């Protein structure tokens, strides 16, 4: 991911969430999610993110 990719993601986030970093707890709450649902969804996202990069790094080490 380079600076152009980051700029595209930030542009999309601003258009969608009015924030370059993406949705906030306040945004999701205003859309009807409870704080429990927000916390749970963040935990799930982190699990998949962590799993992906764990597997990616493991594959990268094998290729070296």
ChimeraX attribute file (.defattr): number of C-alpha atoms within 10 A of each C-alpha:
attribute: neighborCount
match mode: 1-to-1
recipient: residues
	/A:1	5
	/A:2	6
	/A:3	8
	/A:4	9
	/A:5	10
	/A:6	12
	/A:7	12
	/A:8	12
	/A:9	15
	/A:10	18
	/A:11	17
	/A:12	16
	/A:13	16
	/A:14	15
	/A:15	12
	/A:16	12
	/A:17	16
	/A:18	15
	/A:19	15
	/A:20	17
	/A:21	13
	/A:22	16
	/A:23	14
	/A:24	13
	/A:25	14
	/A:26	12
	/A:27	14
	/A:28	15
	/A:29	13
	/A:30	10
	/A:31	9
	/A:32	10
	/A:33	14
	/A:34	13
	/A:35	13
	/A:36	8
	/A:37	13
	/A:38	15
	/A:39	12
	/A:40	11
	/A:41	12
	/A:42	11
	/A:43	12
	/A:44	11
	/A:45	11
	/A:46	11
	/A:47	11
	/A:48	11
	/A:49	11
	/A:50	12
	/A:51	12
	/A:52	12
	/A:53	11
	/A:54	12
	/A:55	11
	/A:56	11
	/A:57	12
	/A:58	11
	/A:59	11
	/A:60	10
	/A:61	9
	/A:62	7
	/A:63	7
	/A:64	5
